[in-house]
Amino acid sequence: MQVLIAELQTRWQAMFTALVAGDDVSPAQRLRTEGLMEAAVLMSVATPAALTDAMDRCYQSAYGCSIADHFGADWQDFFPFPQIPAMAKRAPVYPSTKD
């Protein structure tokens, strides 16, 4: 089952690297990866805590800081397992008229 864990790490790394580069990550990509995380737990391949720690290491590799550094210590209240905090930076919005 190490293949599943390796695939998760590859997907997390790809998502976070893309986001750091300013690219977007499709909801389908994120949702499929979350499904694999849930499957890993259901099949007793890993615990939610172990997967969250592994995901955080991939996040730190891409961003240079932890998920908690970006979203606060209580980030899992907003993104409960198996949700992945993978969102693109907000696009700048400029008014097109004076009013």
Backbone as a chain_set.jsonl record, in Angstrom:
{"seq": "MQVLIAELQTRWQAMFTALVAGDDVSPAQRLRTEGLMEAAVLMSVATPAALTDAMDRCYQSAYGCSIADHFGADWQDFFPFPQIPAMAKRAPVYPSTKD", "coords": {"N": [[0.799, -1.203, 0.0], [2.152, 1.104, 0.0], [2.279, 2.321, -2.425], [-0.032, 3.809, -2.673], [0.316, 5.815, -0.723], [2.61, 7.04, -1.752], [1.548, 8.007, -4.154], [-0.309, 9.859, -3.171], [1.448, 11.712, -2.002], [2.762, 12.628, -4.29], [0.647, 13.858, -5.624], [-0.141, 15.851, -3.75], [2.202, 17.377, -3.698], [2.312, 18.249, -6.361], [-0.025, 19.816, -6.493], [0.423, 21.853, -4.535], [2.8, 22.983, -5.467], [1.965, 23.984, -7.934], [0.126, 25.932, -7.07], [1.799, 27.706, -5.675], [3.222, 28.684, -7.798], [1.369, 30.287, -8.92], [-0.564, 29.178, -10.444], [-3.723, 27.504, -11.027], [-5.595, 24.962, -9.299], [-7.566, 22.336, -10.233], [-10.918, 21.723, -9.076], [-11.676, 19.05, -9.348], [-9.25, 17.642, -9.31], [-8.378, 18.16, -6.702], [-10.522, 17.051, -5.225], [-10.461, 14.326, -6.007], [-8.028, 13.577, -4.899], [-8.563, 13.985, -2.199], [-10.423, 11.959, -1.9], [-8.772, 9.714, -2.235], [-7.284, 10.002, 0.08], [-9.212, 9.512, 2.045], [-9.835, 6.873, 1.366], [-7.408, 5.628, 1.975], [-7.425, 5.76, 4.747], [-9.76, 4.279, 5.333], [-8.94, 1.778, 4.454], [-7.06, 1.17, 6.285], [-4.444, 1.928, 5.76], [-3.186, 4.225, 6.517], [-3.353, 6.686, 9.156], [-5.633, 9.439, 9.811], [-4.153, 11.508, 11.057], [-1.482, 10.873, 10.372], [-1.572, 11.168, 7.599], [-2.256, 13.854, 7.386], [0.027, 15.016, 8.507], [1.94, 14.205, 6.607], [0.951, 15.516, 4.345], [1.291, 18.135, 5.2], [4.065, 18.295, 5.242], [4.603, 18.228, 2.498], [3.368, 20.614, 1.816], [4.96, 22.432, 3.235], [7.336, 22.043, 1.852], [6.73, 23.188, -0.602], [5.737, 25.799, -0.02], [7.383, 26.792, 1.984], [6.624, 27.135, 4.552], [4.422, 26.008, 7.188], [1.08, 24.573, 6.965], [-0.427, 25.472, 9.093], [0.913, 27.848, 9.639], [0.026, 29.461, 7.542], [-2.803, 29.35, 7.689], [-3.53, 29.385, 10.339], [-3.49, 27.949, 13.662], [-5.802, 26.547, 14.112], [-6.613, 25.486, 11.681], [-7.698, 23.083, 10.805], [-10.268, 23.141, 11.721], [-11.609, 24.529, 9.817], [-10.957, 23.142, 7.555], [-11.671, 20.193, 7.734], [-10.453, 16.806, 8.021], [-10.975, 14.827, 5.185], [-10.165, 17.187, 3.853], [-8.314, 19.326, 1.679], [-6.339, 22.15, 1.969], [-6.183, 23.807, -0.597], [-6.058, 26.371, -2.421], [-6.158, 28.823, -4.934], [-4.4, 31.955, -5.146], [-6.17, 34.93, -4.488], [-7.537, 36.641, -7.197], [-6.505, 39.82, -8.42], [-8.699, 42.551, -8.342], [-9.893, 45.194, -10.198], [-11.596, 48.258, -10.336], [-13.681, 49.049, -13.111], [-14.949, 51.308, -13.786], [-15.528, 54.729, -12.71], [-17.505, 54.903, -10.797]], "CA": [[0.0, 0.0, 0.0], [3.023, 2.279, -0.105], [1.996, 2.964, -3.707], [-1.083, 4.795, -2.411], [0.926, 6.935, 0.005], [3.487, 7.731, -2.705], [0.68, 8.741, -5.087], [-0.83, 11.025, -2.445], [2.528, 12.7, -1.879], [2.97, 13.195, -5.62], [-0.477, 14.769, -5.911], [-0.039, 17.03, -2.883], [3.332, 18.191, -4.154], [1.921, 18.887, -7.624], [-1.015, 20.855, -6.196], [1.009, 22.981, -3.818], [3.765, 23.612, -6.358], [1.188, 24.764, -8.913], [-0.437, 27.103, -6.399], [2.896, 28.641, -5.4], [3.585, 29.283, -9.087], [0.289, 31.159, -9.353], [-1.518, 28.427, -11.243], [-4.905, 27.023, -10.317], [-5.764, 23.52, -9.164], [-8.979, 22.063, -10.5], [-11.638, 21.07, -7.979], [-11.66, 17.602, -9.556], [-7.957, 17.133, -8.843], [-8.381, 18.211, -5.233], [-11.515, 16.105, -4.705], [-9.967, 12.953, -6.202], [-6.971, 13.348, -3.916], [-9.235, 13.826, -0.907], [-11.008, 10.615, -1.91], [-7.694, 8.765, -1.968], [-6.939, 10.119, 1.502], [-10.255, 8.804, 2.791], [-9.665, 5.446, 1.085], [-6.241, 5.157, 2.725], [-7.85, 5.567, 6.136], [-10.724, 3.17, 5.37], [-8.215, 0.533, 4.232], [-6.069, 1.099, 7.368], [-3.1, 2.162, 5.232], [-2.641, 5.337, 7.298], [-4.326, 7.384, 9.995], [-5.803, 10.838, 9.393], [-3.042, 12.328, 11.562], [-0.281, 10.593, 9.588], [-1.763, 11.763, 6.282], [-2.197, 15.303, 7.561], [1.444, 15.359, 8.692], [2.62, 14.03, 5.313], [0.491, 16.609, 3.488], [1.928, 19.361, 5.692], [5.462, 18.289, 4.782], [4.566, 18.641, 1.082], [3.01, 22.033, 1.837], [6.167, 23.156, 3.658], [8.307, 21.954, 0.767], [6.329, 24.121, -1.661], [5.517, 27.17, 0.466], [8.412, 27.23, 2.923], [6.028, 27.243, 5.886], [3.398, 24.978, 7.399], [-0.319, 24.937, 6.726], [-0.83, 26.26, 10.259], [1.479, 29.194, 9.493], [-0.812, 30.216, 6.603], [-4.233, 29.369, 8.007], [-3.731, 29.414, 11.781], [-3.394, 26.663, 14.354], [-7.092, 25.85, 14.058], [-6.962, 25.344, 10.274], [-8.508, 21.886, 10.568], [-11.671, 23.457, 11.996], [-12.147, 25.005, 8.543], [-10.666, 22.116, 6.557], [-11.574, 18.909, 8.43], [-9.982, 15.683, 7.228], [-9.784, 14.813, 4.348], [-10.09, 18.367, 2.992], [-6.988, 19.855, 1.386], [-6.375, 23.606, 1.796], [-5.502, 24.1, -1.866], [-6.79, 27.426, -3.103], [-5.321, 29.794, -5.633], [-4.439, 33.31, -4.6], [-7.281, 35.715, -5.005], [-7.173, 37.481, -8.338], [-6.717, 41.243, -8.168], [-9.89, 43.109, -9.004], [-9.789, 46.634, -10.334], [-12.845, 48.823, -10.865], [-13.592, 49.435, -14.51], [-15.543, 52.638, -13.921], [-15.269, 55.576, -11.546], [-18.554, 54.787, -9.786]], "C": [[0.847, 1.274, 0.0], [2.799, 3.018, -1.416], [0.958, 4.065, -3.512], [-0.513, 6.022, -1.712], [1.835, 7.73, -0.934], [2.669, 8.543, -3.701], [0.094, 9.982, -4.42], [0.241, 12.103, -2.347], [2.812, 13.376, -3.219], [1.876, 14.207, -5.945], [-0.43, 16.015, -5.048], [1.057, 17.961, -3.384], [2.97, 18.929, -5.431], [0.937, 20.03, -7.377], [-0.364, 22.076, -5.568], [2.045, 23.718, -4.672], [3.06, 24.485, -7.393], [0.643, 26.036, -8.275], [0.63, 28.143, -6.098], [3.295, 29.38, -6.68], [2.509, 30.216, -9.625], [-0.725, 30.471, -10.249], [-2.692, 27.985, -10.375], [-4.866, 25.506, -10.241], [-7.25, 23.242, -9.346], [-9.639, 21.421, -9.281], [-11.614, 19.549, -8.122], [-10.363, 16.986, -9.04], [-7.913, 17.097, -7.323], [-9.322, 17.157, -4.673], [-11.085, 14.649, -4.879], [-8.892, 12.62, -5.174], [-7.564, 13.193, -2.517], [-9.883, 12.444, -0.802], [-9.959, 9.545, -1.651], [-7.271, 8.808, -0.5], [-7.943, 9.351, 2.349], [-10.127, 7.298, 2.587], [-8.484, 4.874, 1.869], [-6.601, 4.897, 4.183], [-8.797, 4.376, 6.24], [-10.045, 1.813, 5.208], [-7.118, 0.313, 5.275], [-4.633, 1.187, 6.854], [-2.414, 3.254, 6.042], [-3.76, 5.918, 8.166], [-4.524, 8.797, 9.45], [-4.644, 11.724, 9.841], [-1.777, 12.119, 10.735], [-0.391, 11.227, 8.203], [-1.689, 13.284, 6.351], [-0.753, 15.762, 7.737], [2.211, 15.255, 7.377], [2.234, 15.146, 4.347], [1.164, 17.914, 3.905], [3.391, 19.422, 5.274], [5.541, 18.704, 3.313], [4.255, 20.129, 0.971], [4.245, 22.867, 2.189], [7.23, 23.148, 2.57], [8.002, 22.981, -0.324], [6.317, 25.571, -1.181], [6.623, 27.692, 1.384], [7.881, 27.477, 4.319], [4.913, 26.204, 5.991], [2.001, 25.497, 7.044], [-0.806, 25.819, 7.869], [-0.278, 27.684, 10.192], [0.61, 30.055, 8.579], [-2.244, 30.396, 7.076], [-4.537, 29.422, 9.496], [-3.728, 28.009, 12.369], [-4.678, 25.855, 14.264], [-7.552, 25.582, 12.621], [-7.842, 24.136, 10.01], [-9.967, 22.072, 11.0], [-12.363, 23.895, 10.701], [-11.977, 23.978, 7.429], [-10.544, 20.761, 7.257], [-11.118, 17.8, 7.48], [-11.15, 15.099, 6.45], [-9.634, 16.041, 3.452], [-8.66, 18.899, 2.888], [-7.102, 21.37, 1.2], [-5.584, 24.026, 0.558], [-6.334, 25.096, -2.651], [-5.808, 28.393, -3.746], [-5.41, 31.141, -4.925], [-5.59, 34.059, -5.243], [-6.789, 36.632, -6.124], [-7.397, 38.95, -7.988], [-7.917, 41.744, -8.978], [-9.752, 44.626, -9.014], [-11.106, 47.166, -10.888], [-12.661, 49.28, -12.315], [-14.216, 50.807, -14.776], [-15.255, 53.437, -12.655], [-16.315, 55.422, -10.457], [-18.662, 53.427, -9.258]], "O": [[0.314, 2.384, 0.0], [3.093, 4.21, -1.515], [1.059, 5.131, -4.118], [-0.835, 7.151, -2.083], [1.827, 8.961, -0.91], [3.059, 9.656, -4.055], [0.013, 11.04, -5.043], [-0.035, 13.279, -2.585], [3.074, 14.578, -3.262], [2.152, 15.282, -6.478], [-0.653, 17.12, -5.544], [0.867, 19.173, -3.48], [3.285, 20.11, -5.574], [1.055, 21.094, -7.986], [-0.576, 23.202, -6.019], [2.149, 24.942, -4.602], [3.508, 25.592, -7.691], [0.696, 27.105, -8.883], [0.387, 29.34, -6.251], [3.658, 30.555, -6.641], [2.699, 30.862, -10.656], [-1.645, 31.112, -10.757], [-2.65, 28.084, -9.149], [-4.184, 24.851, -11.029], [-8.089, 23.851, -8.682], [-9.001, 20.669, -8.545], [-11.541, 18.836, -7.121], [-10.381, 15.93, -8.407], [-7.462, 16.116, -6.731], [-8.959, 16.44, -3.74], [-11.319, 13.826, -3.994], [-8.854, 11.51, -4.644], [-7.107, 12.356, -1.739], [-9.887, 11.836, 0.268], [-10.218, 8.579, -0.934], [-6.942, 7.779, 0.09], [-7.561, 8.622, 3.265], [-10.294, 6.529, 3.534], [-8.559, 3.752, 2.37], [-6.135, 3.927, 4.781], [-8.652, 3.549, 7.14], [-10.511, 0.814, 5.756], [-6.334, -0.629, 5.159], [-3.719, 0.599, 7.433], [-1.199, 3.216, 6.234], [-4.944, 5.67, 7.937], [-3.679, 9.3, 8.709], [-4.202, 12.594, 9.09], [-1.073, 13.081, 10.428], [0.59, 11.765, 7.689], [-1.119, 13.923, 5.466], [-0.353, 16.784, 7.179], [3.035, 16.115, 7.067], [3.081, 15.663, 3.617], [1.561, 18.708, 3.053], [3.902, 20.503, 4.98], [6.443, 19.447, 2.926], [4.819, 20.824, 0.126], [4.54, 23.868, 1.538], [7.944, 24.134, 2.388], [8.916, 23.573, -0.898], [6.829, 26.46, -1.861], [6.778, 28.903, 1.543], [8.605, 27.974, 5.181], [4.517, 25.6, 4.994], [1.788, 26.694, 6.852], [-1.515, 26.8, 7.643], [-0.934, 28.623, 10.643], [0.47, 31.255, 8.815], [-2.836, 31.459, 6.892], [-5.706, 29.498, 9.877], [-3.936, 27.019, 11.667], [-4.651, 24.626, 14.331], [-8.752, 25.463, 12.37], [-8.653, 24.157, 9.085], [-10.813, 21.24, 10.674], [-13.557, 23.658, 10.516], [-12.757, 23.947, 6.477], [-9.44, 20.227, 7.369], [-11.373, 17.86, 6.277], [-12.222, 14.898, 7.02], [-9.029, 15.942, 2.385], [-7.909, 18.92, 3.862], [-7.88, 21.83, 0.363], [-4.466, 24.532, 0.657], [-7.201, 24.721, -3.441], [-4.772, 28.731, -3.174], [-6.367, 31.423, -4.203], [-5.928, 33.833, -6.406], [-5.764, 37.302, -6.001], [-8.38, 39.285, -7.326], [-8.1, 41.389, -10.143], [-9.525, 45.254, -7.98], [-11.669, 46.581, -11.814], [-11.62, 49.824, -12.684], [-14.037, 51.388, -15.846], [-14.796, 52.888, -11.653], [-16.056, 55.771, -9.306], [-19.501, 53.164, -8.396]]}, "num_chains": 1, "name": "protein.A"}
